Structure formats: C-alpha cells, structure tokens
Amino acid sequence: MELALWLQINRSAGTATRHDLEEALISICLQYDSHKTLAEASAKERDEARHNADAFCTTCAPLPGCWPNAGATPLAFCT
C-alpha cells in the first residue's frame, strides 16, 4: 500500500525508474521493519532493505501491471 501511495504522490503518470522504485522501497522497508529513516538505519539494516527492494523489483517486473517500456528506462505501473 505504501508503494502505491508513493507512486500516486510522486509519479502520478504511472511511471518510475527502477532506481526510483528501489529508493522508495528501501525507505518503506526501513520504516516497516525497524521504524527508522535511511539516516537512522545501520549499514546492515540499509543493506537488508536494499536487498529486499531489489528482490521486489526483480520479482515483480514480469507481472501484469508492471512492465518495462520498450526501449526506455522508466517502468509503468497500474496502481
């Protein structure tokens, strides 16, 4: 739900780069798992959040509603 809200607020056109998504997901993971901001988190917590964000993007990319635009870096999402 947090990612959908982030997309609606920050990328209302429905597109975001993988980097944008990973950065948002890292913050979401840290808030959810440790109740910390990026600045407050330890290196281990940031690495774990980064790993989770990467895994989410890798897993979700081929799913319906999430697809890479042909020849472009932005990803389109149906929210």
Steps between C-alpha positions, in 0.01 A plus 500: 500500500784738581652451155167570330466819703858602417432441129178701511664794677838501326435341161135565423559425131561138604865479402814478710852377441621189677734723701207717612307192607794348683563823692133521601493133595815532711336775702177301528687186613696693762188666637312171509776273634695725736294820527804699390580745225783443256722734703422318827547146370819303544700384199367146554138624508555707183659204322211271596245759386691547172504124445123478565431790262709339226328166550158666480585680175649185347202287598230746396643621169349219288158512669191651334464867589875548528702502183803674354418747227650390170844653463467733799614487861174601668272222618126540473273393783126458530410631845 
